[in-house]
Amino acid sequence: MDIAKQVAHFTALPYETKRAKVIDMLRQLQRTHETFAMFYKTVSSVKNISESSLAYLYQSILEIAQELESGRKDQAQDKIRKMSEVMMAIKKQEEQERNREGDPDETLKNI
């Protein structure tokens, strides 16, 4: 599996296709590891996840699969941990955006 070629092809796709592809991959993986379930929930709920984050997640999923195929579970676990750190940063960014936008109910009350 040539991950670099797959990632290059992935990055050429339109944004919505990339997002849908990553969400679908995570949806399928969510039953295999609780971390993937958290990733799925986060990515599917974030409205405007960056294209670089999508590419990173896509590449990481492919690399984890390759490590598992090769029997290198420790390396796969390391990659999953790194993905967790990225996902936490994405969640933090989403919370900051929500705080900036304010509570919709409060906004309506103030109108």
Secondary structure, 3 states (H helix, E strand, C coil): CCHHHHHHHHHCCCHHHHHHHHHHHHHHHCCCCHHHHHHHHHHHHCCCCCHHHHHHHHHHHHHHHHHHHCCCHHHHHHHHHHHHHHHHHHHHHHHHHHHHHCCHHHHHHHC
